[in-house]
Amino acid sequence: MRLGRRGIMGLGLAAGAAGLLGQGDRPAMAAAPLQGAQAPGFYRIRVSEIEVTLVNDGVATRPLAEGFVRNAPLADVQKTLAAAFQPTETPGLSS
């Protein structure tokens, strides 16, 4: 049997729908316990009945050069950084 483009797309849709069937209101299989504590690089906040954890994996610095922002001159970029109280020679970048 030879499958054409539409047949392959139909199989993909059918497989996706089959994966969703039967899920219902089933809760997550492994719920993590609430930590309630802070640690470096993590920020936890409680939202209703769940605890949300934000992970910060660090900051990298690099010299600010022409072309750092493609469509803006270096002087405009430095002016904007200064207005936001950010370093104008080595801005921090999320790594």
N, C-alpha and C positions, 0 to 999 in steps of 0.2 A: 504494500500500500504506500502510495506516495502522498506526502503532505505538502500542501501549498502554504503560502503566507497566511491565508485566513485560517487554515486548519491549525497551524502552529499557534496563532493568536488565540483561537478558541480553546485549545488545550491549556494554554497558560491561564486564561480566565477561569476555566473550570477547576484547575488545580488550586488557584487562589481562593475560589469560592468554597471548595471542599475543605480547605484549611480553616476557614472561618466558621463553618457549620459545626454545631455542637459545642461551641465555646460558651454560649449563654452568659450567665452572670457568675461564672466560676471565678473565685478569687485567685490571686497569684499563688503559685505552688510553694514558694519559699519566701515568707515575709521576714524581712530583717528586723531585729529588735531595735527599738528606739535607743539611741545612744545618750542623748541629753548632755553631751560633753563636747567641748571644743578641742581642737588639735591644730597645730600649725599646718597651713595649707588647706584647711577645711573650714567651711562656715555652715553651721546647721541652724535651721529655723523651722519652727513648727507651724504648719498650715492645717488648721482644723484637726483632723485625727492622724495626719501623717507628718513625718519629719523629712524635710528637704535638705539635701547635702550638696553644697557647691564645692567643687574641687578646683584649687588654684595650683597649677603645675609649675609656676615660676614666671620670672620676667627676664628677658634678655635685652641688652642694650647694644646699639650699633651707632656708628657715626651718622649724623644726618647729612646727606649730600644731595646735590641736584638730582632730580629724578626719583626721590623718595616717594613723593606723590606725583603721579604721572602728569596730571593736567594742571599743576599749580607751580608757580615759580618758588624757589627756595625761600626767598624773603617773605612771601605770603604764608608759607607753611610755618616759618619761625614766628611770625607775628601771631598766627592763630594759636600755636603752642603756648606762647607767652601769655596770651589772653586767657588761656585755660590753666595758667600756673603750672605748666609742664616745662621740663628742660628743653632748651632750643638747640642744643648741640648733640646730645645723645638721648633721644626719647626712648622710653621703655616700651618693649613690645611683648605681648603675650606669647609665650613659647608653646 
